[in-house]
Amino acid sequence: MRIFDCTTFYDENFILDVRFNVLDPFVDKFVICESAFSHSGKKKKFNFNIANFEKFKHKIIYLKIDHEPENLIYQTSANKNIKEDSSYARINAINRIAYQRNFINEGITDASDNDLIFYSDNDEIPNLDDAKLNTINNKLIFFKQKLFYYKFNLLCDRYEWYGTKACKKKDLINFEWLRNTKTKKYNFLRFDTFFSKTKYTDVKIINDGGWHFSQLKKIDDIYSKLTNSEDHQEFKETGKSISDIEDLVKRKVILYDHKAKSSEFKFGKEFKLQTIGLDKMPKYIQKNKEQFKEWIDV
């Protein structure tokens, strides 16, 4: 059984290098998929350079998407042709994300039916130290992760994060399906699970499942990500500037409500972050704490 660790990429070289180093002892292939378009639809250059990851070059499969998906919503009128207005921005962002995720299938054609396929965003790093993957026979594996912002050890303690999910290749429908499966194990008596493509009973949850290191970036890079992400339109409506982002980081607070429903505005509240010890971090970070001192809160 081999492990294929799959993720999408925008420009996150720093956290991707951490990911490679943490997962290298366990992973056989790293599949990286990058698009020439941001989630907001802006044309961008390809930022991944395999030469920056020479140590892992023999394991990396790099995929490039040079076109937009076909299912974007276009609006036309007698006076103008509008590719995307604010009412369609989130829908189109979701469609772009789904297309990029599902394109990863091109990178696992060499995988066998019983190989394990992992999907995470690249800042969601599973903890495989004691996962004992060879003993797990469930259809789906979910990794219950801690959520961090700005620094490796600034914890958002109000929310458990299920970022990394895995299954055998023979059970994989597509990567968007894997990402969107409900993050709980349903009782086998639940009749609705027989017909659902998101609710499953045959699930293994890894409780100490890893880390989601969100926004470990310079201030202007955080701002750039927020203005090009899935929720870019909502963020723009806040009117926040780069200096506002800098203030949030200094005060160790986030502006995003992870518990808000999809129909609710997500940027209306502030939540305080908590500094925790490095003993809760990946061993690679603990061993290289001097190298990462800029990204450790004390």
Secondary structure by P-SEA (a helix, b strand, c coil): cbbbbbbccccaaaaaaaaaaaacccccbbbbbbbccccccccccccccccccccccccbbbbbbccccccbbbbbcccccccccccaaaaaaaaaaaaaaaacccccccccccbbbbbccccccccccccccccccccbbbbbbbbbcccccccccccccccbbbbcccccccaaaaaaccccccccccccccccccccccccccccccccccccccaaaaaaaaacccaaaaaaaacccaaaaaaaaaacccccccccccccccccbbbbbbbbccccccaaaaaacccccccccc
